[in-house]
Amino acid sequence: MTASAHTRTVDLRQASHRCDACGAPARVLVILTNGGDLVFCEHHARQYRDALKPITVLFEHLPDGPGSA
C-alpha cells in the first residue's frame, strides 16, 4: 500500500488521544504498512522511531501553535 491509500483514523488535535506507551497527550501519529496506527507523545515517538521505520508509511507530528491541542 502507498501512503495515499491510507485513511487517517486519528485526529491528534482531539484532547482524548493519548500516547500508546505512557498515556501523555499524543503529538505524533504513526501509520503502519498493515493499515494500523499508533499515537505517541514526543518522547516515545523519538524512542521508537528507528525501530518502527521499516514498517511505517506515515510518521506525522502535530504542529505546535494555534489550533493544536
DABELKA-V863191 format. One line per field, one symbol per residue. ss: DSSP state (H for helix, E for strand, C for the rest). Layout:
ss = ???
//
This chain:
ss = CCHHHCCCCCCCCCCCCECCCCCCECCEEEEECCCCEEEECHHHHHHHHHHHHHHEEEEEECCCCCCCC
//
